[in-house]
């Protein structure tokens, strides 16, 4: 096993150990492990397994950057989802070789067409502020990033879906606060994930298990056929649910006719007929 030399302690000891790449955040070995929240020996193990690209060397000092930080966080997330280190190594090698995960799984043709077909939208900070005039607060921006609606790419923001962005814009223009739109979006995302899990289980248990994954053409035909079917089911169910809730809300808001007792003590409506 390789180990860091004594010249690579947790904190710099002199100006000679500071990073020399301007405008770029760099970490020493212990600093990187602390930033990710893993033991130092784990980071060294990952490095020996070649799960990390080599660090930049300055004499005997190893410097890591945000690329290494992102890689370690990806490894941690994949491990939490039940992936093995061997499987993670295959995935990382696939990305680095320019192939995609579908190719690794033998489903390249079947998964070449995205299920959603959503197109992202790029906005400058000024365009984002203009779209939601006066409501792009630090709290709302953090919520949008946390949900996954927004990502930062250089000096631009990237919204995951043009259709969702347009829907959010229309709701805000209609008078719904952006904070309420984002909270509703968070809840919708959770329900959408639950629906997707239902359909994925149906497809996996009753269709794909009977089809070898090497039969990529057959898998592609199954997925292409069921894509509009699943969307139609969700659209129909949501539409009918909206009908039910709107009718219920209308009944709840309807005025109750006033009644006056007649001479016999029975109540008589005062509304005209």
Secondary structure as UniProt FT lines:
FT   TURN            6..7
FT   HELIX           15..17
FT   TURN            22..23
FT   STRAND          26..27
FT   HELIX           29..36
FT   HELIX           40..48
FT   TURN            49..50
FT   STRAND          56..58
FT   TURN            59..60
FT   STRAND          61..65
FT   HELIX           66..80
FT   TURN            81..82
FT   HELIX           85..96
FT   TURN            97..98
FT   HELIX           101..104
FT   TURN            105..106
FT   TURN            108..111
FT   STRAND          121..124
FT   HELIX           125..131
FT   TURN            132..135
FT   HELIX           138..147
FT   STRAND          150..153
FT   TURN            154..155
FT   STRAND          156..159
FT   HELIX           162..173
FT   TURN            174..175
FT   HELIX           178..203
FT   HELIX           204..208
FT   TURN            209..210
FT   TURN            213..214
FT   HELIX           216..253
FT   STRAND          259..261
FT   TURN            263..264
FT   STRAND          267..269
//
